[in-house]
Every structure is written in C-alpha cells, then in structure tokens.
Amino acid sequence: MRLALFLIVAALASAGPARARAPYGWLPASTQAAASLAARIAPPAGFERVAAPEGSFAAWLRGLPMRAEGAPVLTYTGKPKWRQDVHVAVVDIDVGKRDLQQCADAVMRLRGEWLYSQSRDKEIAFNDTDGKRRRFSATKGRDHASFRKYMDLVFAYAGTYSLERELKPVAPQSIAQGDLFIKGGFPGHAVLVADMAENKTTGEKRVLLLQSYMPAQDMHVLKNPDASDGSPWYATPSGDQFVTPEWVFKSTQLRRWP
C-alpha cells in the first residue's frame, strides 16, 4: 500500500505543473508579443485608462494583439470589406474560412478565448437559438484546435437573438469593459466595449468599441462618427440613442455577462 502511494506521488511530481496556456492562443508563440490595443490607441487628452485587475476580461481585452497600422478589414473570403472608413485598428485574430464569425460571434469568440486562456473550460458555454446550452467542456480534447472547432459550432447555431437573452441589462451610466450593446434579431448587431478611460477631475468616461459585421470579417476598433478630431473614443450614452458607424443602438440595449 505504501509502495503504491509512493509511486503515485512520484508520478505526479515527475509530471510537473500543467503547462500554462498562452493568453492569445490562436497566435503562434513567436507573435504573442505583438503590439496591443492599449499600446496602439492612447487614451484621450486628460483621461487615463481605468484600472483592470490582472487576469480579468478587461485586462485581457486591453492586451489584444493588433495588426500593423493601416491594415484593412478583410472578409472571410480574403477580400477587403466594402467599407474601410469605419475602423482605426484591426485585431490580429483569424476570421475563419466560412461566413460564420460575424458580430455576436466575434463577441462570443473573445469571451471564450479569454476563458480558455484562463483554463476555465467548464465555464465556456453559450446558448443556441433554441435555448440549448452548448458547452466546450462536453467536447473531446482540450487543445486550442478543438476549442476553435467548438466556436464554429457555436457560430452556426447562435447569434444576436440567443446572446441577447443570456445577458443581463445594465444601466448606461454603469457601463464597463466587457459590456456590449446588442440588438437581438434577424438581422441584429452587437459591439463590444473593449476599453475604458476616465477623467479623474470631471468623472467623465470614454469607451472604445470593437466589432465584426456581415459578412464575417476581421474584428476591428470602430471610429467615432461624432468625433470631429477623429478620436475613436466614445462618450458614455446620455440620450436615447447610441450611434456607431454601421448601427444605431438604443441606450437601453447595453448588456453584461451574468
């Protein structure tokens, strides 16, 4: 009995700790240090980024790797999106070979990637349009390739209609990183609050928005169509509408992960 216990302990010790997952697992190890969203886009004058706890979704979004300055938004076919005037930066993440990773899909992909990077596999789950809970933990394998296949399955059966229903409404004045504006429907749309900055003197806040769209295309940081100085930072909602370059949301359509 003692010998058997000794052998088990020895085997566990020789195995060593589990290998840590890369924070942005879709990228080769050699490109994990690519320029981040936070490095690419400075906060507005007089503002500073809101603190984000290490390991949080907010901190992970801030570190998203970006493509070279001036990169175009490409669709899943490899061709440029017909509009190249709505973005200031492009996230360095694959879009896939099929017309799947659209607006809500991009948001779910980022949420899933963050949970995957934290080895929180059992929490990776999204509802499909019929209300069925599709879980990554129920699939075979735990490597990134299996995760990516799982996400394509989610994209095929979920969308704005289902995602809106599994999120919680939040008051516009309480907006935070990781929240999203979403209109569920056929079609609908969703944009993610990818970063936030605050003026410590006035208490004003500004947010950066990230989206994919139809057809499936590169995730990109949006321009603010109301900013005369070309800033991509948006003021927090103050009226009935929240205007983005390709969709107008109601201020009441802000949602948060439960």
Secondary structure as a PSIPRED ss2 file (coil, helix, strand):
# PSIPRED VFORMAT (PSIPRED V4.0)

   1 M C   1.000  0.000  0.000
   2 R H   0.000  1.000  0.000
   3 L H   0.000  1.000  0.000
   4 A H   0.000  1.000  0.000
   5 L H   0.000  1.000  0.000
   6 F H   0.000  1.000  0.000
   7 L H   0.000  1.000  0.000
   8 I H   0.000  1.000  0.000
   9 V H   0.000  1.000  0.000
  10 A H   0.000  1.000  0.000
  11 A H   0.000  1.000  0.000
  12 L H   0.000  1.000  0.000
  13 A H   0.000  1.000  0.000
  14 S H   0.000  1.000  0.000
  15 A H   0.000  1.000  0.000
  16 G C   1.000  0.000  0.000
  17 P C   1.000  0.000  0.000
  18 A C   1.000  0.000  0.000
  19 R C   1.000  0.000  0.000
  20 A C   1.000  0.000  0.000
  21 R C   1.000  0.000  0.000
  22 A C   1.000  0.000  0.000
  23 P C   1.000  0.000  0.000
  24 Y C   1.000  0.000  0.000
  25 G C   1.000  0.000  0.000
  26 W C   1.000  0.000  0.000
  27 L C   1.000  0.000  0.000
  28 P C   1.000  0.000  0.000
  29 A H   0.000  1.000  0.000
  30 S H   0.000  1.000  0.000
  31 T H   0.000  1.000  0.000
  32 Q C   1.000  0.000  0.000
  33 A C   1.000  0.000  0.000
  34 A C   1.000  0.000  0.000
  35 A C   1.000  0.000  0.000
  36 S E   0.000  0.000  1.000
  37 L H   0.000  1.000  0.000
  38 A H   0.000  1.000  0.000
  39 A H   0.000  1.000  0.000
  40 R H   0.000  1.000  0.000
  41 I C   1.000  0.000  0.000
  42 A C   1.000  0.000  0.000
  43 P C   1.000  0.000  0.000
  44 P C   1.000  0.000  0.000
  45 A C   1.000  0.000  0.000
  46 G C   1.000  0.000  0.000
  47 F C   1.000  0.000  0.000
  48 E E   0.000  0.000  1.000
  49 R E   0.000  0.000  1.000
  50 V C   1.000  0.000  0.000
  51 A C   1.000  0.000  0.000
  52 A C   1.000  0.000  0.000
  53 P C   1.000  0.000  0.000
  54 E C   1.000  0.000  0.000
  55 G C   1.000  0.000  0.000
  56 S C   1.000  0.000  0.000
  57 F H   0.000  1.000  0.000
  58 A H   0.000  1.000  0.000
  59 A H   0.000  1.000  0.000
  60 W H   0.000  1.000  0.000
  61 L H   0.000  1.000  0.000
  62 R H   0.000  1.000  0.000
  63 G C   1.000  0.000  0.000
  64 L C   1.000  0.000  0.000
  65 P E   0.000  0.000  1.000
  66 M E   0.000  0.000  1.000
  67 R C   1.000  0.000  0.000
  68 A C   1.000  0.000  0.000
  69 E C   1.000  0.000  0.000
  70 G C   1.000  0.000  0.000
  71 A C   1.000  0.000  0.000
  72 P C   1.000  0.000  0.000
  73 V C   1.000  0.000  0.000
  74 L E   0.000  0.000  1.000
  75 T E   0.000  0.000  1.000
  76 Y C   1.000  0.000  0.000
  77 T C   1.000  0.000  0.000
  78 G C   1.000  0.000  0.000
  79 K C   1.000  0.000  0.000
  80 P E   0.000  0.000  1.000
  81 K C   1.000  0.000  0.000
  82 W C   1.000  0.000  0.000
  83 R C   1.000  0.000  0.000
  84 Q C   1.000  0.000  0.000
  85 D C   1.000  0.000  0.000
  86 V C   1.000  0.000  0.000
  87 H E   0.000  0.000  1.000
  88 V E   0.000  0.000  1.000
  89 A E   0.000  0.000  1.000
  90 V E   0.000  0.000  1.000
  91 V E   0.000  0.000  1.000
  92 D C   1.000  0.000  0.000
  93 I C   1.000  0.000  0.000
  94 D C   1.000  0.000  0.000
  95 V C   1.000  0.000  0.000
  96 G C   1.000  0.000  0.000
  97 K C   1.000  0.000  0.000
  98 R C   1.000  0.000  0.000
  99 D C   1.000  0.000  0.000
 100 L C   1.000  0.000  0.000
 101 Q C   1.000  0.000  0.000
 102 Q C   1.000  0.000  0.000
 103 C H   0.000  1.000  0.000
 104 A H   0.000  1.000  0.000
 105 D H   0.000  1.000  0.000
 106 A H   0.000  1.000  0.000
 107 V H   0.000  1.000  0.000
 108 M H   0.000  1.000  0.000
 109 R H   0.000  1.000  0.000
 110 L H   0.000  1.000  0.000
 111 R H   0.000  1.000  0.000
 112 G H   0.000  1.000  0.000
 113 E H   0.000  1.000  0.000
 114 W H   0.000  1.000  0.000
 115 L H   0.000  1.000  0.000
 116 Y H   0.000  1.000  0.000
 117 S H   0.000  1.000  0.000
 118 Q C   1.000  0.000  0.000
 119 S C   1.000  0.000  0.000
 120 R C   1.000  0.000  0.000
 121 D H   0.000  1.000  0.000
 122 K H   0.000  1.000  0.000
 123 E H   0.000  1.000  0.000
 124 I C   1.000  0.000  0.000
 125 A E   0.000  0.000  1.000
 126 F E   0.000  0.000  1.000
 127 N E   0.000  0.000  1.000
 128 D C   1.000  0.000  0.000
 129 T C   1.000  0.000  0.000
 130 D C   1.000  0.000  0.000
 131 G C   1.000  0.000  0.000
 132 K C   1.000  0.000  0.000
 133 R E   0.000  0.000  1.000
 134 R E   0.000  0.000  1.000
 135 R E   0.000  0.000  1.000
 136 F H   0.000  1.000  0.000
 137 S H   0.000  1.000  0.000
 138 A H   0.000  1.000  0.000
 139 T C   1.000  0.000  0.000
 140 K C   1.000  0.000  0.000
 141 G C   1.000  0.000  0.000
 142 R C   1.000  0.000  0.000
 143 D C   1.000  0.000  0.000
 144 H H   0.000  1.000  0.000
 145 A H   0.000  1.000  0.000
 146 S H   0.000  1.000  0.000
 147 F H   0.000  1.000  0.000
 148 R H   0.000  1.000  0.000
 149 K H   0.000  1.000  0.000
 150 Y H   0.000  1.000  0.000
 151 M H   0.000  1.000  0.000
 152 D H   0.000  1.000  0.000
 153 L H   0.000  1.000  0.000
 154 V H   0.000  1.000  0.000
 155 F H   0.000  1.000  0.000
 156 A H   0.000  1.000  0.000
 157 Y H   0.000  1.000  0.000
 158 A C   1.000  0.000  0.000
 159 G C   1.000  0.000  0.000
 160 T H   0.000  1.000  0.000
 161 Y H   0.000  1.000  0.000
 162 S H   0.000  1.000  0.000
 163 L H   0.000  1.000  0.000
 164 E H   0.000  1.000  0.000
 165 R H   0.000  1.000  0.000
 166 E H   0.000  1.000  0.000
 167 L C   1.000  0.000  0.000
 168 K E   0.000  0.000  1.000
 169 P E   0.000  0.000  1.000
 170 V C   1.000  0.000  0.000
 171 A C   1.000  0.000  0.000
 172 P H   0.000  1.000  0.000
 173 Q H   0.000  1.000  0.000
 174 S H   0.000  1.000  0.000
 175 I C   1.000  0.000  0.000
 176 A C   1.000  0.000  0.000
 177 Q C   1.000  0.000  0.000
 178 G C   1.000  0.000  0.000
 179 D C   1.000  0.000  0.000
 180 L E   0.000  0.000  1.000
 181 F E   0.000  0.000  1.000
 182 I E   0.000  0.000  1.000
 183 K E   0.000  0.000  1.000
 184 G C   1.000  0.000  0.000
 185 G C   1.000  0.000  0.000
 186 F C   1.000  0.000  0.000
 187 P C   1.000  0.000  0.000
 188 G C   1.000  0.000  0.000
 189 H E   0.000  0.000  1.000
 190 A E   0.000  0.000  1.000
 191 V E   0.000  0.000  1.000
 192 L E   0.000  0.000  1.000
 193 V E   0.000  0.000  1.000
 194 A E   0.000  0.000  1.000
 195 D E   0.000  0.000  1.000
 196 M E   0.000  0.000  1.000
 197 A E   0.000  0.000  1.000
 198 E E   0.000  0.000  1.000
 199 N C   1.000  0.000  0.000
 200 K C   1.000  0.000  0.000
 201 T C   1.000  0.000  0.000
 202 T C   1.000  0.000  0.000
 203 G C   1.000  0.000  0.000
 204 E C   1.000  0.000  0.000
 205 K E   0.000  0.000  1.000
 206 R E   0.000  0.000  1.000
 207 V E   0.000  0.000  1.000
 208 L E   0.000  0.000  1.000
 209 L E   0.000  0.000  1.000
 210 L E   0.000  0.000  1.000
 211 Q E   0.000  0.000  1.000
 212 S C   1.000  0.000  0.000
 213 Y C   1.000  0.000  0.000
 214 M C   1.000  0.000  0.000
 215 P C   1.000  0.000  0.000
 216 A C   1.000  0.000  0.000
 217 Q E   0.000  0.000  1.000
 218 D C   1.000  0.000  0.000
 219 M C   1.000  0.000  0.000
 220 H E   0.000  0.000  1.000
 221 V E   0.000  0.000  1.000
 222 L E   0.000  0.000  1.000
 223 K C   1.000  0.000  0.000
 224 N C   1.000  0.000  0.000
 225 P C   1.000  0.000  0.000
 226 D C   1.000  0.000  0.000
 227 A C   1.000  0.000  0.000
 228 S C   1.000  0.000  0.000
 229 D C   1.000  0.000  0.000
 230 G C   1.000  0.000  0.000
 231 S C   1.000  0.000  0.000
 232 P C   1.000  0.000  0.000
 233 W C   1.000  0.000  0.000
 234 Y E   0.000  0.000  1.000
 235 A E   0.000  0.000  1.000
 236 T C   1.000  0.000  0.000
 237 P C   1.000  0.000  0.000
 238 S C   1.000  0.000  0.000
 239 G C   1.000  0.000  0.000
 240 D C   1.000  0.000  0.000
 241 Q E   0.000  0.000  1.000
 242 F E   0.000  0.000  1.000
 243 V E   0.000  0.000  1.000
 244 T E   0.000  0.000  1.000
 245 P C   1.000  0.000  0.000
 246 E C   1.000  0.000  0.000
 247 W E   0.000  0.000  1.000
 248 V E   0.000  0.000  1.000
 249 F E   0.000  0.000  1.000
 250 K E   0.000  0.000  1.000
 251 S H   0.000  1.000  0.000
 252 T H   0.000  1.000  0.000
 253 Q H   0.000  1.000  0.000
 254 L E   0.000  0.000  1.000
 255 R E   0.000  0.000  1.000
 256 R E   0.000  0.000  1.000
 257 W C   1.000  0.000  0.000
 258 P C   1.000  0.000  0.000
